[in-house]
Amino acid sequence: MSNSLLPTSPSIRRASTRRRAGSNLPPLQDSHHSALQAIRTFLKGRICYDAFPISFRLIVLDTKLSVKRALQCLLMNSVVSAPLWNSDKSEFAGMLTVLDIIHLIQYYWRTTASYDFATEDVETLRLEKLREIEIELGVAQPPLLRKHPENTLYEAAQVLVQTHARRLPLLDYDSDTGHEVIVSTLTQYRLLKFISINCHQEIQKLNLSLRRLKIGTYVAASSPNDVPEGQSPYHPIATATLNTTVFSVVHMFSELSISAVPIVNEDGIVVNLYETVDVMTLVRSGSYQSLDLTISEALKQRAVDFPGVVICTASDSLGTLLQLIKKRRVHRLVVVEGEEEEKKGGRKGRLLGIITLSDVLRYIMGAGTITEAHEPRQPQTGSSSGPPSEGPSSPTILTSPSISTAPPMS
């Protein structure tokens, strides 16, 4: 090798004048964004199989099964959804969820004048007819989603975010017959729990508050005095009181395609949460007359092991929320006014918003924004007094029948 190709003295080697570009973000935001990017990279390196629990059961329902039998099967096994199978075509046929049953109740309310007829009809109505009923009601039909278990968790999360689905069926193919095989379902909760277990260091860096990240749906009016005439003070959040009938809430579930409604008192204080699964508890015996009960009466029939309603304030952090998901099964959090709002003239425990797992996953996958630190809380009560505190705090468990900041439900 010629010596001319090698440097003959240190003076020949020039120091690089290129400088590494620095971040324009404040340190806290920079750390936050880096943690989110690390979580997304983690999801790209893991497949759906990785998120499977060590042991699990899978219930698959044939579309020829009656709705009543299917409902009994779900309740007996303490599950709220199951994949559907078309045995005539040997293929996947979608998912049965609690919302399908809610739509069915809405259908009977519109088309029949007798509880007895509904009770008799549901005995023979088959699951394969539910999609026709949804078309007649004019509600959105659930998309026929699927992914292979060897697809990355990032790809699966993208589908959940883009379609607003709460669960994603995972299908493989039989090598002998070529027929589809239902392997499992990946839920939002399972995916977020997998993240919270495996991305502990990243989660600790997610210290920005929920209000700055704009995660969730919030009351539009900044104060009760700003509510337009004729509009609910909690718009766009659907709410009910303890005197609202179950049927009225069922209409909200069906028409808005939601799965829970905060229960508030006359001051807007959150006293409980009524969910679609609570409706299933009432109709499991086939007694549709129970839907005429008030929420107050219906809650007395709720299971004694009901875990309670998880509430938080807008100053709680995303990291704290994910740490909670790691510890217990959480599907949504109700955002209420805390001590900070109370100092500004607000009411501690008053409804501010609601956060679902869909909101959390959507933000983690890159669909969220961060407001400036000096921007006032939206929504809020009273005037703003500067930047919020980013210190972590733990969500509170609002247990039935009362909360320390609210009177008993009874």
N, C-alpha and C positions, 0 to 999 in steps of 0.2 A: 504494500500500500504506500502511495506517495505521501511524503511528509507534508506536501503542499496542501493536502486536504485536512490537516490537523491544525488547530490553533497553536501558534508558536509562542504566544505570550498572553498573559491575562488581559493585556490592553486591547486585544482583538475582540474580546467578548464584551458586548455592550449590555448594559443593564436595560431591562425593558422599561419603557415609559408608559406602558398601558396601566391604567389604574382600575381597580375593581369598582364597579358602580355600586354605590351605597343605596339603601332603601330610603325612600322619601316618607315612609310611614313612621309614626311614633313607635317607640320600642315595643309597647304593649300590643299594638295592632300588628306589627311586624312578626312578633312571636306567635300571635293568634293565626295569622295567615300561613306561617310556616307549619304550624301544627295541623291545620286543615289539609294542607298539601301533603303532609306526611301520612295522614289518614287515608287520603285518596290513593296515594301510592301503595299503601298497605293493601287496600281493597283490590288493586290491580294485580297484586301478587298472590292472591288467595282465590280459590274456587269455591263454588257453593257447597261442595262436599265438606269443606273445612268447617263450615258453620253448623253442620249437623250435630245435635247432642249425642252423647254416647249411647243413649237408649231412647227410643221414641216409638210411638205407635201411629199408624196412618189409617184413617177411616175413609173408605171410598164408597160412595153411594151410587147405586144404579139408577138411571133416570126413570126406570119403570116403577120405582118405589113410590109409595104414596107419600104425600107431604107430611101427613101425621106420623107415619112410621119414621120418616127421616128426622123429623123434629124430636121425636122421642129418643132416637139414637144419639143426636147431638147432645141433648140434655143429660142423658144417662152417662155419657162419656165426658161431660164437662168441657165440651168444645163448642166453638161458635161458628165453625165453618168446616167444609169437607169438599174434596174434589168429586166431580160427577163423572160417571162412566156410561157411555152409550154401548150397551152390550150387543145391540143389533149390528153396529158398525165396528165394534171393538176399538173404540177410540175415546180420547179425552173429550169431555163435553162441558167443561167450565167448572165453576165453583158454586156451591150452595153456601150462602152466608145468612146471617141474621137479618140483613137488610132485605133479602128476598122474602122472608116471612113478614116483615113489616109492610112491604109492598102488597103482599097477599091480603093482609088485614085491611089495608086501605082499599083494595079492590072490592072486598066483601062489603065494606061500609058504603061504597058508591053504588053497588049493583044489587044488593039484597036488603030487604027490610026485616029480616028475621035472623036472630042469633041461631035458631035451630037449623035453618037451612045451611048457614055457614058451617055449623058443626058437622052436619051430615055430608056436605060436599067435600070438606077437607079429608074425609075418610077415604074417598076414592080418587081425589085429584092427584095426578102424578107429577113428579118433579119436572118432567119434560114439558109440561104446560106452563111453567112459571114464566118463561121468556115471552110467551104469547100475552100473558097478563101484563107484563111490564110494558109491552108495546101498546096495549090498550090504555094503560095508565099514562103513557107518554113520558115515562121516566127513562133515564139513560140505562141501557143494557150494559152489563159488565163486559169488558173486552175479553176475548179468549186468549189470555196470556199464557206463555210458557217459556221456560229456559231449560237448557241441559245442565245437569248437576256439575259438569266440568267447565261451564262458563265461569268467568271471573265474578267475584262479588261486586266489583265495580259495574260490570255490565248488568247484573241483576238489579243493582240499586238504581241504575239509570232507567230501567223499565218501570220500577216502582214509582219513581219520581215523575216520569213523563206521563204515566197513565193514572196517577193518583190512587193506585191500587194499594190495599193494605197487606196483600199476600201474593206470592208468585209461585204457581205450580212448577215443579221441576220434573221433567219427563225425559226418559231414555227410550231406547228401542230394543225390542227383543231380537237378538241376532238370528234366531231360527225362523220366526214368523214375520219379522219386520213390523209387528204391531207396536203401538205406543205402550209404554209402561210408566205408570205414575210412581215416582220414587219418593217424593216428599213435597212439602210446601215451605217456602222461605217467607217468613213474615217480617214486617218492619221491626217488630220488637226483637226477634231473634237476630236480625242483622245489626241493630244498634247495640244490643247486649254483647255481641261478638266484638264489636269495635271497642266498647267500654272495657272489656276484659283484656284485650290484646294491645290496646293503644293507651296504656295508663299514663305514660310520660307526656304524650301529646295532649291528652285530656286535661292534665294539670295546667297546661298553658292556655286553655280556653277560658280566660277569666273575664272577657268582656260581657257586659250585661245583656240580658235578653232584649231590653228596650233598645239598645244601640244596634243590635243585630237584626231587629225587626222580625223576630221569629214568632209566628202565630198570627191570630186574628184579634184585633183590638176594637174596643168601643170607639166609634167615630167621633163623638162629641167630646171635647176636651173637658167639659164640666156639665153638670145637669142643666145649667142655665143656657147652654148653647144648643140644646136639642131642638131641631125644627118642629114646628107644630104638626101633630099627627104622626110623628115618627117615634118608634120605640127608643127610650133613652139608652138602650144597649145595642142599637143597630151597629153593625150587621150581625151581631150574635143573637141567635134564637134563645129565648129564656122562657121559664115558666115559674109559677108560684106553687105553694103547697096546695092551693085550692084549684089549680088547673086539673082537668080530667086527663086520664091516661090517653084517651082517644085523641084529644087535642095535640098531645105530644107526639103520638104516633103519626099524625098528619105532618108534623114538622119533620120527623125522621124520614118519611117517604118523599115528601115534596122537595126537601133540601138535600137529601142523601147524606144525612149526618147520623152520627151514632150516639150522641149524648147532648143533653141540654142542662145548663146550670139552673138550679132552683134558687131563686132570690126572694128576699122579703121586701116589704114596702120601701125600705131604705136602700135597696140594691145590694144588701149584704148576702154573700153566698152562704146558703145553709145546707146545700146538698147538690147532688148531680143525679139526673135520671138518665139511664142508658138503655140501649136497645135490648140488652140481655135481661134487663128487668122486666120488659114486656114478655119475654119468653118464659120467665118464671110464672107469670100470671096465666098464660094460655097453655101451659104444659098439660093441664088437666082437661083441656078442651072447653073450658068455661069462658067464653068470650064476653059474658056479661061483666067480667072483672074489669074490662076496659073502660067501664063507666065510672070506676072509682076515681077519687081525687088522688093526686100524687101523695098527699099526706097519708091516705089510707093504704095506697099501694106500697109505700115504703115500709109499712109495718109487716108486710109479707116478704120482705127482702131477707135473704139468708143471714143468719146470725154471724156467719164468718165473713161477711162483706168487709173487705180490707180498708174501706174508707176512701175519701176523695183527696187527691193530692193537690195542694194549692201552693202557689209561689208568688213572689212579687216580681215586678219588671226589673228590679235591680239584681236578682239572682243571676248567676252565670250559666253559660251553656255547659261548662265543665261540671258544675254541681249537678245539673240535670242528668248528664250522662253517667255520673257516678251513682245517682239514684237508680237509674235503669239497670245498672250492674247488680244492685242489691235486691230489687224487688220488681215485680211485674207492674209496669206503668204503661198506660195507653194514651193518657192525656193529662195535662195539668191545667188547672183553673188559675188565671192570673188575677190577683186582687190588690187593692191598695194596701200599702204597708205603712210603717211608721213615717216614712219620708213624706208620703201624701197627706198623712194625718197632720203633720206639722204645717202643711200648706192649706189646711182647712178641709181636707178630705175626710172620708170615713174609712177607718181601718176595716178591711174585709170586704169592701165594696168591689163589685165585679169590674175588672178592667179588660180581660181578654181570655182567650183559651188557646192552648198550645197542644197540638196533636203530634204523634210520632211522624206523620207525613211532613209536618212543618220542619221538624228537626232534621229528618233525612234530606229534605230538599235543600236546606241550608248547607249541610255538610257536603253535599254533592256539588255545591257551587252556585245555587240559585238565590243566594241572599246578599244583602248589602249591609254596610255599617254606616251609621249616622255619625256625625261629628260629636265629640264629647260634650261640646257646649250646647248642643241642640236640645230643647226641652222635650220631656217625655211625651210621647203620643200614644195613647191618650193620657191625660193627667187631670188633676183637680187643683185649682189654685195656680199661683204663678211659679215660674221656674226660678231656681236660686243657684244656677251655676252647674258645673259638671257633676254627674252622678258618681257615687262611690262604686268602685269595681270590686270591692271586697267580697269574697265568696260567702254565701249563706246557704242553709239547707232548707229545701221545701218543707212545708208543714203538712202533716196528714190531718185532713178534716174528717173526723170519724163520725158516723151516725150514732146518736141523733143530734149532737150539738158540737159547737166549737167555742173556744174560750172567748172569741170576739163576737159571738152571735148568741142569741137566745135559743133555747131548745126548740127542736123542730115541732114538737107535739102541739 
